[in-house]
Amino acid sequence: MLLTAIKPIKNFDKLKTEVLDIISLVGSEHPQIICQSNSPNSTDWLTGTGSISGLKMQNEFHYTHLNPALIGTEIADLINEYQGVRTRIMILKPRSCYSVHADPTMRIHIPIITTTESWMIWPKDNHCSQLPAGYGYLTDTTKYHTFLNGSTEDRIHIVMCIDRKNYQKFLT
C-alpha cells in the first residue's frame, strides 16, 4: 500500500478557509507552516519545519502541542481524529518538486489546493498518483517518494505524521 484514500473531509470548505487564513497570517513565502510544536503553548508557526534530519528535535512524535490559535478549528479536529503529530501546512510553488526522499513515518495528506498537474510519485515502485482535494490519503512515505507541481498555482496540503501501528484503523 503506497496510497489509499481514506475518506472525504467533512466541512472541507471551512478547513480550506482556515488553511488559507493561516497562510495569509504567516506568509506564503514559507514552504511549511507547523500546526504542532515540541513545546506547550508555542505560537511559533515555523519551528519544526523542513527536513526532520535538519532539526534539533528529530523525533516527530515530540511535536504534539497544538498551536493555541488552532483550538476549536477543523484543523485541530483532524489532528485529533487521525492522532497526527508534527502536522504542517505544505506549500509547493508552481513548476517545482521535492527531492526524492523517504520519511521516518507514514503520513496523512489532505490536499487543500491541487491541480491535475500535481503528482505524488514513488519512483522505485514505479507508481504515481494525483490526490484530488477534499479527501484524506494515507501515504507510505517511508518509501522513496517525491511531489511534483507542474501547474501555475501553489499546491497546498495538510500533512501529518502518524504512528505506523495505527495506520490499519484508517483502512476500515
Protein Blocks (a to p, Z undefined) as FASTA:
>chain_A
ZZdcfbdcehklmmmmmmmmmmmmnopkbmbdcfbdcbehiabfkgogajfklpmblcfk
lmmbccfklgoiaklmmmmmnopahiacddddehiaddddddfbdcddddfbdcfkbccd
dfknopacdddehiacdddfkbccddddfbfbdcddddddddfklmmmmmZZ
